[in-house]
Amino acid sequence: MSRSTRKEKLLEKARKVDTGPGVYRMLDKNNQIIYIGKAKNLRIRVRTYFQESKNPHPKTALLVSKIHSFEVILTDSEAEALILENILIKKHKPRYNILLKDDKSYPYLIVDYNHSFPKLVYTRKFRRTKGIKVFGPFVSAGAIRRASRFLNHTFKLRDCSNSEFANRSRPCMNFQIGICSAPCTNEISQENYNACLEQALSILTRGSSAALKDMEAQMDKFSEEMLYEESARIRDQITGLQELLNEGEQVIASNNKNKLGEADKDVIAIYQKNSVAAITVMFVRGGRLIDRISYEINSISNENEEEILSRFLAQFYLTRDSLQSVEVETAQDNVFLPGTELNAIPSEILISKKIPDLELFQESFANLGIKARLKTPSRGSKAELISMAEKNAKENCLEYLNQSEDIYRTLGELKTRLKLQNYPRRIECFDVSNLGDTGIVASRVTFIEGKPDKTLYRRYKMKTVTTQNDFEAMREALTRRLTRSSNYNFSEDKEDLPDLLIVDGGKGQLSMAVEVLKELDITGIDLVSLAKSKTNRNFKGDDIVKTQERVFKPGRMNPIGLRDGSGICKLMQRVRNEAHRFAIAFQRSQRKISN
């Protein structure tokens, strides 16, 4: 079917779509979702994609050329459509939608009471099982790690793994330096350990002020009962907690509390240059600027700053983890241990630009039970906060552009130097690791535009290879990976093929990869193997000659040398070393499990 005929049929189908609000999904020839949008009137909105336009934007024209079908989902209101649109974007990550990079879940602390000596565990994911107590979500991952470390050291809680705990025969170094009570060797009773744990948790559940009062009362009680060692232990805990709180007060002073104000707020600013926009989010909690994160959005074409900011706000707030129905502990007072501020959506969200669909956002917030107001201040202390965020956004955008220019130049040079048929936007590298005939595993790392995308990392535990054979292990890993490509997999979890496929090794690994591609009848991707540099001595043993990193290509006898220190060499080494690290880490974890 020609493109014009397909477009006419899609237009005819669009004319029959309902006129109510909802979400539409554009699909390509492989039935993959490539774009998701919302509309107040679905028929009018979808129809515009397939009607003739005098000056269509190149990006829109490219999108329409890829559309082979579409689906619609009706909703009761446009606000519901906005929420559903961003939930689906987060789930499917369509190629032609603006997407948030580094979209991570928020940090929590959990305590597993199923263990006789529970410990504080930092995590971003958890299962709702019996005996698990959850604290969070928290704003700053780094700050909550520091707070958790403080609580562990102050109240002498264990931080070892359950397997280490079960197999220890004598106290570890932490006990020797006084930051652990060594419950693993019964240096403390279960009752006393749990009492220390509850004191630590009271700071999270009740706040620092209430916890200090309880600790002071308990210290006085032990003193009256002449239990001076116990009283001194709690005195030291109180001293440590007060010192940390005083540090927090100094941070408040240094950040100018009058400017930040008492109310919790998020401050969001955007800066756009060329095809890149940088967005900075500053979190103000309890009068303290506790964290700042930045997002860079690339390949922007026809959207202005207001539209980009609007899409960012929808993805950032309408799909975030803190909206999920999770029973978590919260502090009752406003005196937080630095780092333990909860990641609840604040009452104020300050933004640098007026977005076009402000009322729709407020309605969507109301539907989700979010009591927050979007504001664009023009003067006063809040405008100063916006100005601070804008400076950060501008700096991040310019830095990202400089880094992007370097990596694009390097990728272009890589294409030329290795005479690749594709621009190496997506690079995948495979490595094999084993310890003799045990723990045979393989790894895959994926770099997108020169940067690692850890959501696309994969680990392979060998199913058919039982003895040490790197070639067969590489064959199995590549076969399992490539059969998940669009040519062989028709499920939702299929993956795109890489532009450049790298195998760690020499000619043997390369030959095995060539065989796999032929067996699966996969063409159109570049394939190379990367061998480490080697050192040779002359026959007298005096001179040492070190070769360059060597790249082998199918059909070429001699390797291509990569000059040490060049951008191409550094990129290839980084990709190879990351695959090596990932494989070794998995192999070690498997060895621990087997032991």
Secondary structure in CASP SS format (residue, H / E / C, confidence):
PFRMAT SS
TARGET T0000
AUTHOR 0000-0000-0000
METHOD secondary structure of the structure
MODEL  1
M C 1.00
S C 1.00
R H 1.00
S H 1.00
T H 1.00
R H 1.00
K H 1.00
E H 1.00
K H 1.00
L H 1.00
L H 1.00
E H 1.00
K H 1.00
A H 1.00
R C 1.00
K C 1.00
V C 1.00
D C 1.00
T C 1.00
G C 1.00
P C 1.00
G E 1.00
V E 1.00
Y E 1.00
R E 1.00
M E 1.00
L E 1.00
D C 1.00
K C 1.00
N C 1.00
N C 1.00
Q C 1.00
I E 1.00
I E 1.00
Y E 1.00
I E 1.00
G E 1.00
K E 1.00
A E 1.00
K C 1.00
N C 1.00
L H 1.00
R H 1.00
I H 1.00
R H 1.00
V H 1.00
R H 1.00
T H 1.00
Y H 1.00
F H 1.00
Q C 1.00
E C 1.00
S C 1.00
K C 1.00
N C 1.00
P C 1.00
H C 1.00
P H 1.00
K H 1.00
T H 1.00
A H 1.00
L H 1.00
L H 1.00
V H 1.00
S H 1.00
K H 1.00
I C 1.00
H C 1.00
S E 1.00
F E 1.00
E E 1.00
V E 1.00
I E 1.00
L E 1.00
T C 1.00
D C 1.00
S C 1.00
E H 1.00
A H 1.00
E H 1.00
A H 1.00
L H 1.00
I H 1.00
L H 1.00
E H 1.00
N H 1.00
I H 1.00
L H 1.00
I H 1.00
K H 1.00
K H 1.00
H H 1.00
K C 1.00
P C 1.00
R C 1.00
Y C 1.00
N C 1.00
I C 1.00
L C 1.00
L C 1.00
K C 1.00
D C 1.00
D C 1.00
K C 1.00
S C 1.00
Y C 1.00
P C 1.00
Y E 1.00
L E 1.00
I E 1.00
V E 1.00
D E 1.00
Y C 1.00
N C 1.00
H C 1.00
S C 1.00
F C 1.00
P C 1.00
K C 1.00
L E 1.00
V E 1.00
Y E 1.00
T E 1.00
R C 1.00
K C 1.00
F C 1.00
R C 1.00
R C 1.00
T C 1.00
K C 1.00
G C 1.00
I E 1.00
K E 1.00
V E 1.00
F E 1.00
G C 1.00
P C 1.00
F E 1.00
V C 1.00
S C 1.00
A H 1.00
G H 1.00
A H 1.00
I H 1.00
R H 1.00
R H 1.00
A H 1.00
S H 1.00
R H 1.00
F H 1.00
L H 1.00
N H 1.00
H H 1.00
T H 1.00
F C 1.00
K C 1.00
L C 1.00
R C 1.00
D C 1.00
C C 1.00
S C 1.00
N H 1.00
S H 1.00
E H 1.00
F H 1.00
A H 1.00
N H 1.00
R C 1.00
S C 1.00
R C 1.00
P C 1.00
C C 1.00
M H 1.00
N H 1.00
F H 1.00
Q H 1.00
I C 1.00
G C 1.00
I C 1.00
C C 1.00
S C 1.00
A C 1.00
P H 1.00
C H 1.00
T H 1.00
N C 1.00
E C 1.00
I C 1.00
S C 1.00
Q H 1.00
E H 1.00
N H 1.00
Y H 1.00
N H 1.00
A H 1.00
C H 1.00
L H 1.00
E H 1.00
Q H 1.00
A H 1.00
L H 1.00
S H 1.00
I H 1.00
L H 1.00
T H 1.00
R H 1.00
G C 1.00
S H 1.00
S H 1.00
A H 1.00
A H 1.00
L H 1.00
K H 1.00
D H 1.00
M H 1.00
E H 1.00
A H 1.00
Q H 1.00
M H 1.00
D H 1.00
K H 1.00
F H 1.00
S H 1.00
E H 1.00
E C 1.00
M C 1.00
L C 1.00
Y H 1.00
E H 1.00
E H 1.00
S H 1.00
A H 1.00
R H 1.00
I H 1.00
R H 1.00
D H 1.00
Q H 1.00
I H 1.00
T H 1.00
G H 1.00
L H 1.00
Q H 1.00
E H 1.00
L H 1.00
L H 1.00
N H 1.00
E H 1.00
G H 1.00
E H 1.00
Q H 1.00
V H 1.00
I H 1.00
A H 1.00
S H 1.00
N C 1.00
N C 1.00
K H 1.00
N H 1.00
K H 1.00
L H 1.00
G C 1.00
E C 1.00
A C 1.00
D C 1.00
K E 1.00
D E 1.00
V E 1.00
I E 1.00
A E 1.00
I E 1.00
Y E 1.00
Q E 1.00
K E 1.00
N C 1.00
S C 1.00
V E 1.00
A E 1.00
A E 1.00
I E 1.00
T E 1.00
V E 1.00
M E 1.00
F E 1.00
V E 1.00
R E 1.00
G C 1.00
G C 1.00
R E 1.00
L E 1.00
I E 1.00
D E 1.00
R E 1.00
I E 1.00
S E 1.00
Y E 1.00
E E 1.00
I E 1.00
N C 1.00
S C 1.00
I C 1.00
S C 1.00
N C 1.00
E C 1.00
N C 1.00
E H 1.00
E H 1.00
E H 1.00
I H 1.00
L H 1.00
S H 1.00
R H 1.00
F H 1.00
L H 1.00
A H 1.00
Q H 1.00
F H 1.00
Y H 1.00
L C 1.00
T C 1.00
R C 1.00
D H 1.00
S H 1.00
L H 1.00
Q C 1.00
S C 1.00
V C 1.00
E C 1.00
V C 1.00
E E 1.00
T C 1.00
A C 1.00
Q C 1.00
D C 1.00
N C 1.00
V C 1.00
F C 1.00
L C 1.00
P C 1.00
G C 1.00
T C 1.00
E C 1.00
L E 1.00
N C 1.00
A C 1.00
I C 1.00
P C 1.00
S C 1.00
E E 1.00
I E 1.00
L E 1.00
I E 1.00
S C 1.00
K C 1.00
K C 1.00
I C 1.00
P C 1.00
D C 1.00
L H 1.00
E H 1.00
L H 1.00
F H 1.00
Q H 1.00
E H 1.00
S H 1.00
F H 1.00
A H 1.00
N H 1.00
L C 1.00
G C 1.00
I C 1.00
K C 1.00
A C 1.00
R E 1.00
L E 1.00
K E 1.00
T C 1.00
P C 1.00
S C 1.00
R C 1.00
G C 1.00
S H 1.00
K H 1.00
A H 1.00
E H 1.00
L H 1.00
I H 1.00
S H 1.00
M H 1.00
A H 1.00
E H 1.00
K H 1.00
N H 1.00
A H 1.00
K H 1.00
E H 1.00
N H 1.00
C H 1.00
L H 1.00
E H 1.00
Y H 1.00
L H 1.00
N H 1.00
Q H 1.00
S H 1.00
E H 1.00
D H 1.00
I H 1.00
Y H 1.00
R H 1.00
T H 1.00
L H 1.00
G H 1.00
E H 1.00
L H 1.00
K H 1.00
T H 1.00
R H 1.00
L C 1.00
K C 1.00
L C 1.00
Q C 1.00
N C 1.00
Y C 1.00
P C 1.00
R C 1.00
R E 1.00
I E 1.00
E E 1.00
C E 1.00
F E 1.00
D E 1.00
V E 1.00
S E 1.00
N E 1.00
L E 1.00
G C 1.00
D C 1.00
T E 1.00
G E 1.00
I E 1.00
V E 1.00
A E 1.00
S E 1.00
R E 1.00
V E 1.00
T E 1.00
F E 1.00
I E 1.00
E C 1.00
G C 1.00
K E 1.00
P E 1.00
D C 1.00
K H 1.00
T H 1.00
L H 1.00
Y C 1.00
R E 1.00
R E 1.00
Y E 1.00
K E 1.00
M C 1.00
K C 1.00
T C 1.00
V C 1.00
T C 1.00
T C 1.00
Q C 1.00
N C 1.00
D H 1.00
F H 1.00
E H 1.00
A H 1.00
M H 1.00
R H 1.00
E H 1.00
A H 1.00
L H 1.00
T H 1.00
R H 1.00
R H 1.00
L H 1.00
T C 1.00
R C 1.00
S E 1.00
S C 1.00
N C 1.00
Y C 1.00
N C 1.00
F C 1.00
S C 1.00
E C 1.00
D C 1.00
K C 1.00
E E 1.00
D C 1.00
L C 1.00
P C 1.00
D C 1.00
L E 1.00
L E 1.00
I E 1.00
V E 1.00
D E 1.00
G C 1.00
G C 1.00
K H 1.00
G H 1.00
Q H 1.00
L H 1.00
S H 1.00
M H 1.00
A H 1.00
V H 1.00
E H 1.00
V H 1.00
L H 1.00
K H 1.00
E H 1.00
L C 1.00
D C 1.00
I C 1.00
T C 1.00
G C 1.00
I C 1.00
D E 1.00
L E 1.00
V E 1.00
S E 1.00
L E 1.00
A E 1.00
K C 1.00
S C 1.00
K C 1.00
T E 1.00
N E 1.00
R E 1.00
N C 1.00
F C 1.00
K C 1.00
G C 1.00
D C 1.00
D C 1.00
I E 1.00
V E 1.00
K E 1.00
T C 1.00
Q C 1.00
E E 1.00
R E 1.00
V E 1.00
F E 1.00
K C 1.00
P C 1.00
G C 1.00
R C 1.00
M C 1.00
N C 1.00
P C 1.00
I E 1.00
G E 1.00
L E 1.00
R C 1.00
D C 1.00
G C 1.00
S C 1.00
G H 1.00
I H 1.00
C H 1.00
K H 1.00
L H 1.00
M H 1.00
Q H 1.00
R H 1.00
V H 1.00
R H 1.00
N H 1.00
E H 1.00
A H 1.00
H H 1.00
R H 1.00
F H 1.00
A H 1.00
I H 1.00
A H 1.00
F H 1.00
Q H 1.00
R H 1.00
S H 1.00
Q H 1.00
R H 1.00
K H 1.00
I H 1.00
S H 1.00
N C 1.00
END
